[in-house]
Amino acid sequence: RTPRVLHPSGPIVPLPLCLNLSFFLRMLTWLRVLSDWIWQDRLWFPAGLGWANLKDRDGQVFAKGSDLWVIFPIAVCFLIIRQIFERTVAVQLASLLRVREKPRVRAAPNTTLESYFCNASKFPSQSSVEELTKQSACSVRQVQRWFRRRRNQERPSQIKKFREACWRFTFYVLAFIAGLGALIDKPWFYDMEEMWNGFPTLPLLPSQYWYYMIELGFYISLLFSVATDVKRKDFKEQIVHHVATILLISFSWLVNYIRAGTLIMLVHDASDYLLESAKMFNYAGWRKTCNYIFILFAAVFILTRLVILPFWIIHTTWVYPLTLYPPFFGFYFFNGLLFVLQCLHIFWAGLILRMAIKFLPGNVCIPKPNHYRVVSWTEIEPSPDQMFFFVLKNSRVKNT
């Protein structure tokens, strides 16, 4: 029989249940102590300031952690709107731009090869091909052709990729316009030092609230839909990027770095829509238009992320606050994240420039499918921290 003890309130309680409750209460106490240590004032605010300064008073509203719960219903709304948009507007636009699917030769039914394809590898080694030829009674060339056609069957359709790019283009261009409208009349848009004027007691404006919540809701929706989106070679990097972006935006909200956060989001939104539009024209086969937009994207990317971000925004977040407050952990943490972000921008800018130079008039031109073998475009999915660039592989490039 299970030992029982008399609970102080009277009822008899089984001993294992008492032990579980005791462990649970002990865990809650440890978590509370850990939370109090992590969110202590001296870590995230200058000396003499803290969370108490961010309490609503005198008609002024400040950012609070509880505000972030609204991003989840916003993310669900984005998922619903996206499904409707992709099935209506994106499909009609694809038809208008004459996005066409190229006929694909299906692999002949073969149980042996299908089993290996699904359970072992989609890219069999030479030794595996020779073994499969014995099991399937096919020649080496037939086995290689079968796997090539079978892999081709699983490639996402041009329509699907166009719909995704169209949805992201629509969001990014609207987000950029909305962000510009929310910041165009603010003094810190023109004078970066105004970002820290009165920190951390910076009242929250309705435009800032919605700009943050919509951006966060969008990235949460991307995280939810990543399993059903087109699988690209950087699938893991996409997840890491979406999580990092959500954490960075949420952190700037919690510690009231909202003015700096809105400027950083605007800088990133300034080039993302150009990238998605280049994808759309690429899927539609408008290669010259795609190339010119990509060159424009490269120019805007370099201007916003290699000039404005480091020499205006990061300079103001790193140098100017030291004239107002002694350094504190939140200062180093926030700027450390920005420096990591800037290193990524420098790396991506090099890749983008290499491809943009190839697209310049008089340098190289993309061969037409009826002259050469069809060009294979490899994509790397972007974000505020991750860029898309075109890589021509297994194709011949004609110099002009």
N, C-alpha and C positions, 0 to 999 in steps of 0.2 A: 504493500500500500504506500501511496505517496505521503511523505511526512507533511503535516499541516501545522501552521502556527496561528496563534490568535492575533489578528490585526488590532492595533490600538483602538480602532473605531468599533470593534466588536466582532465582525464576521471572521470566520476561519478561512484562511487563504493558503493554497498550496505553496510549499517552500520554494520550488523552482520559479513560480510566478513572482514571489518576493525578490528572488535574486535577479530576475530579468528586469523588474521595475527599478531595483537599486542600480543596476548597470546602466539602464536608460537614463535615470536621473543624473548619474555621475557623468555620462557623456554629454548631456545637456549643459551641465555646469562647466565642463572643459570647453565646449564650443562657445559658451558665453564669455568665458575668460579670454579665449583666443580672439573672438570678435572684438572684445573691448581693447585688446592689445593692438590688433591690426588697425582699428579705426580711431586710435587715440589722436587727439588734436595735434600734438607736436610733430607727427609724421607728415600730415597732409596740409598743414596751414603754417603761416609765419607765426613767430612767437607772439603770444597774447591774443591770438584769434583761434576760432574753432567752430565746431558744429553748432554751437549755441548762437553764433552770429548769422546762421542761415535759417533761423526760424521766422516765419511770416509775421510781419508787424507793420503797423502804420499804413495799411493798404498795399504794402509791397510783398510780392510773392517770390520765393526762391526755389531753386531746383531741389527736389527730394527724391530719394531712392524709390519711394513708393510710386512715383510717377511712371516708372519704367514698366509697370505691369500692363499698361495700355498697349505696349508694342505687340503683345501676343494676339489680341483681337485684330489689330491693324495688319499683322502678318497674314492672318486667316483671310481677311478682306482682300489683300493683295493676291493670294492664291486663287480666290474665286474670280476676281477681276481678270487675272492673267488667263485663266481658262477661257473665259468669255472673249477676251481680246484676241487670243491666238486663233480661236475658231471662227472669228468673224472678220475683224479689221485686218489682221495679219494675213489671213488667207486671201482676202480680196486684194491686198497690196501685192502679195506674191503673184497673183494672176495678172495684175496690172503691169508688173515688172517682168512678166513672162519667165518666172522661175520654173524650170522644167526638170523633171527627173529623167536621168539617162537610163535606158533599158539595161537591166542586169541579167546576165545569164545565170540561172540557178544551177546549183550543184546537183548532179544526179543522185537519187536515193542510194545510200550505201550504209548499211548498218554498222559495219566494222569501222569505217572512217568517221562516221557520225559519233560513235561511242568514244573514239579517241579524241575527236574535236571537243566534245562536251566535257569529258572527264580528265583528260591528260593535258593536252596543249593545242592551241590554235596554230602554233608555229612549230611543227615537228622538225627535229634534227635530221641530218642526212641518214644516220643509222636507223632512226625511227621510220623514215620513209621507206628504206629498204625492207624493214621488217613488215611494214604495212602492205607492201607490194605482194609479199608472200601470203598474207592473211586475206587480202581482198581480191587476189587474182588480177591485179591491175599493174600496169607498167609504172615506172618511176615518174615519168612525165604526166601520166594520167592522175597519179596521186597528188602531185604538186599542183596540177591544174584544179583538181577537186578542192583542195584546201584554199587555194586562191579564190575560187568562186564562192566557197562557203563563207570565208571571211568577208567577202564583198557583200554577201546577203545581210550581214549584221551591221554594216555601216549605216549610220542614221541618214535619213533621206534629206535632200536639199531643202525640202519644204519645212521639215521639222527644225533644221538649223536656222532657216530664215525666220521662222516664227519666233524662236527664242531671241535671236538678235533684234528682231523688230520690237519685241516687248521691252527688252533692256534699253534699246535706243529711245523708245517713248518715255520710259521712266527717267533716264538720265537727262534728256533734254528738258523735260518738265521740271525735274529737280534743280537743274542749273538755273532755269528761268526763275523758279520760285525762290531759290536761295539768293539770286542776284536781287530780286525784288525785295527780299527781307533785309538785305544788308546795304543796299545802295544809298539809303538815307541815314545810315548809322555813322557816327564819327570815327569808330575804330576801323571802318572800311577804308578810310583815307589816311588816318593817323594810327599806326599800329600800336603806339604806346597807350592809346585809350583802352586797349584790351585789359590793362591792369589798373586802370583808374578806379579806385574804390574796392579792389579785390580784398577779400572774397565776397563782400556784401554787394554783389551785382544783381539787381532785380531781374527776374525772369520776364521776358516779353512774350506775348502770345505767338508772334512769328517765330521766335527761337524755339518755343515749345514744340510747335508743329513741325518745324524743319527737322529737329532731332528725332521726334517720334516716327515721322514718315521714313526717314533714312534708316533708323534702326529696324522698323517694321519690314522694310524692303529686304534688308540683309538677313533678317530672321526667315523671311519667306524663301530666299535663295537657299538657306541652309536646309529648310524643309523639303525643297523641291530638287535638291542636288541628286537624289537617288533616281529620279525620273528624267532628269535633263540628259542631254547628249553627253555620253561618257568621253571625256578627252584625256589626253595623256597626263594631264596635270590634275587628275581627279582628287588625289590626296591633298595637293597644294591648294585646291579650291576650298576644301573643307577647313584647312588650317587658316587660310586667308579670311574666310567668312567669320570664323570664330574670333580671330584676332581683331578684325574690324569691329565686331560687336562689342568686344571687351574694351577696345580703345574709346569708342564713342560713349559707352556706358560710364567708363572711368571719368572722362572729361565732364560728363553730366553730374556725377556724384560729388565731385570736388569743385564744381562751379567754374570750370575752365570753358565756359560756354562760348564766350566771344571768340577765343582762339579756335575752339572746335568748329564753329560755324564757318570761319574763314578757311580752315583746312578742308572741310567737306566741299566748300565751293570751289576751291582750287582743284580738287580731284574730279569733281563733276564737270569741270570746264573742258576736259578732253575725252572723257569716257563715251559721250554720245557720238563723237566723230569716229571712234574706233568701231562702235556697233554699226554705224551707217556704212563704213567701209566693208564690213562683213556682209551686210545686206546686198550691196552691189556686187560683191564677189560671188555670192550664191546665185545672183541673177545673171551672172556672166558679163556684167558691165566692167570689164577689167581696167580699161583706161580710167573710168570714173573712180573705181576702187583705188587705183594707184594714186590719183591726184588727191583724193580724200585722205589716204594714208599719209601722204607727204604733209598735208595740212595738219593732220593729227600729230605727226612727229614734231612739227614746229610748235604747236600749242602745248604739247607735253613738255618739251624742253623749256619753253617760256614759263609755264606755271610751276613745274616741279623741280627745275634746276636753277631757276632765277628767283621767282616770286617766293616760293616756299622757303628756301634756305636763307636768302639774303634779306627778306622782309619779315616773314612770320617767325621762323626759327630764331633769327637774330633777335627779334623782339622778345620772344619767350625765354631766351637764354641770357641776354645781356641786360636788358632794361629792368627786370624784376630785382636784380642785385643792387640797383640804386635805391630801391624802396624797402626791401626786406633782406635780412640775412638768409642764406640758403637753407633749405629744409629738404627732407626726403622727397616730398611730393614734387618739388621743383626738379630734382635730379631724375626722378622716375618719369615724369612727363617728357622732359627733354631727351632722356635716354631713348624712349620709344620713338620720338621724332627723328633722332639721329639714325636709328636702325631703319626707319622708313626711308630716310634720305639716301642711305647706302643702297637700298633696293632700287630706288629711282635712278641712281647713277648707273647701276648694272643694267636695268631695262633700257635706259636711254641709249647705251652703247649698242644693244641688239636692234633697237628701233632704227637708229641712224644707219646701221649697216644695210638694213632692208630698204629704208627710204631712199638711200643713194642709188640703189639698183632701179628704183622706180622713177628716177628723174628723167625727163625727156632728153633723148640723145645719149642715154647711158645703156640701158637694156630695155627690151620689150618682151612681153609675155607672148610666147608662140600661140597661134590659134590651134584649136584642137584638130582641125582638118589638115594642118600642115605637119604637126608633130604629135607625139603621144600626149594624152590628156594630162594636164598639170595636176599634181596632187598637192593640196594645200593642207599643211599641218597647223593646227591652231592651239594657242595657249590662252586659256580663259582669263580675262582681266578683272580688275576691281580698282578701288582707289589705290591699291598697292601692287597690282599684277597686270602686265601688259600683254596685248595680243600682237603677234608678228607673223608674217607669212614666211614659210620656208619652202622653197621649190626643191623637190627631191624626185629622183628617178625621171627627170625630164631634161630636155635640151633647151638651152636658152640662146636665142639668136641676137647677136650684137648688131646694132644699127650702124 
